[in-house]
């Protein structure tokens, strides 16, 4: 019985997910994942404007208990991207709208406690500016 418990404890420790505090670094960057390892940033809503032809809006939500820094891009009809970035506090949303859009979008995020460190932390994410 003790042996079985020991193996189970060992296996469980290998699959444990890091929490916010264990991923927080000296620059106040953290992994941007919830306690189950899922993403803190999710697409809350997408919509086309009924009043402006070709205007597409994506609303993102921070589902975690700490601030994240997000980059988001909506693609235009001509293939160019309309991009922005913003800090999103715990539980809050941020919308990004683009005219002459085709409905395609991309996004990326990282956890950042201090807004003054947004660029420092985003620099630690590969392909942040792609």
NORLIN-V716721 format. One record per residue. N is the residue number from 1. RES is the residue in one small letter. PHI is phi in whole degrees, -180 to 180 (* if undefined). Layout:
# NORLIN-V716721
{{N,RES,PHI} {N,RES,PHI}}
This chain:
# NORLIN-V716721
{{1,x,*} {2,x,-64} {3,x,-63} {4,x,-61} {5,x,-63} {6,x,-62} {7,x,-64} {8,x,-62} {9,x,-65} {10,x,-65} {11,x,-63} {12,x,-63} {13,x,-69} {14,x,-71} {15,x,-106} {16,x,-67} {17,x,-94} {18,x,-66} {19,x,-94} {20,x,-52} {21,x,-66} {22,x,-78} {23,x,-99} {24,x,-69} {25,x,-107} {26,x,-66} {27,x,-90} {28,x,69} {29,x,-85} {30,x,-144} {31,x,-71} {32,x,71} {33,x,-122} {34,x,-80} {35,x,-65} {36,x,-96} {37,x,90} {38,x,-81} {39,x,-71} {40,x,-77} {41,x,-99} {42,x,-134} {43,x,-79} {44,x,-85} {45,x,-164} {46,x,-131} {47,x,-159} {48,x,-99} {49,x,-73} {50,x,-82} {51,x,-105} {52,x,-123} {53,x,-63} {54,x,80} {55,x,-93} {56,x,-118} {57,x,-126} {58,x,-116} {59,x,-112} {60,x,-107} {61,x,-126} {62,x,-89} {63,x,-91} {64,x,-99} {65,x,-93} {66,x,-136} {67,x,-65} {68,x,-126} {69,x,-117} {70,x,-124} {71,x,-120} {72,x,-143} {73,x,-138} {74,x,-109} {75,x,-90} {76,x,-88} {77,x,-56} {78,x,-84} {79,x,93} {80,x,-75} {81,x,-110} {82,x,-110} {83,x,-119} {84,x,-153} {85,x,-148} {86,x,-164} {87,x,-78} {88,x,-128} {89,x,-69} {90,x,-52} {91,x,77} {92,x,-93} {93,x,-121} {94,x,-143} {95,x,-107} {96,x,-132} {97,x,-115} {98,x,-140} {99,x,-85} {100,x,55} {101,x,-90} {102,x,-111} {103,x,97} {104,x,-90} {105,x,-152} {106,x,-137} {107,x,-158} {108,x,-150} {109,x,-157} {110,x,-150} {111,x,-76} {112,x,-145} {113,x,-74} {114,x,-105} {115,x,-57} {116,x,-67} {117,x,-107} {118,x,-53} {119,x,-72} {120,x,-64} {121,x,-69} {122,x,-64} {123,x,-67} {124,x,-87} {125,x,-102} {126,x,-65} {127,x,65} {128,x,-60} {129,x,-98} {130,x,-82}}
